[in-house]
């Protein structure tokens, strides 16, 4: 059974750096073809893909946010970490981590964590 | 503005069928058979209902089906039930630098 869970602060101030951790179980991020990604959803708005890390440590980022994002993995801890710099109130959203299956679909999602950016 | 275009809302009565469209471009929906559909109830995480255009994950009702023609994908829900009332999002693999693009979401109301 695959599960994912996001953790991190609920409130960050503008210009600060956000660090989110995705802790997962039921699969290994060292298995060929597997990936873990991050998607966010502002309140009342649509989903937006942010970043993905593959089993082989290949990393992909949304072009519009690439300069602000870093994704890393710790296979031994079954964790993936996303950092986003220079947070702004428009970054207020629920952030989800999700499991990627080959050849290129997202199946399981975490419960999400609401991040509010406010001074 | 989302990359994929969905109707903002659709509605139907219990027992009826509805179809939600998802229009992309030749760079995403039109190029890959990697369209997924997600159901999202208020305050909940998205749930995968269809992947790779028309495949159903284990446990998803066969009332849900997917198809694609050119750059437009569709989700059909037959035999509408009250529990189907939710937001539905399409997603397509886009390759290149933008791996996935999402639709703006469609609110399904069961009358």
Interface residues (C-beta under 8 A of the other chain):
Chain A: X37 X39 X46 X47 X48 X49 X52 X60 X61 X62 X63 X96 X103 X104 X105 X106 X107 X108 X109 X110 X111 X112
Chain B: X2 X32 X34 X36 X38 X45 X46 X47 X48 X51 X52 X57 X89 X91 X93 X97 X98 X99 X100 X101 X102 X103 X104 X105
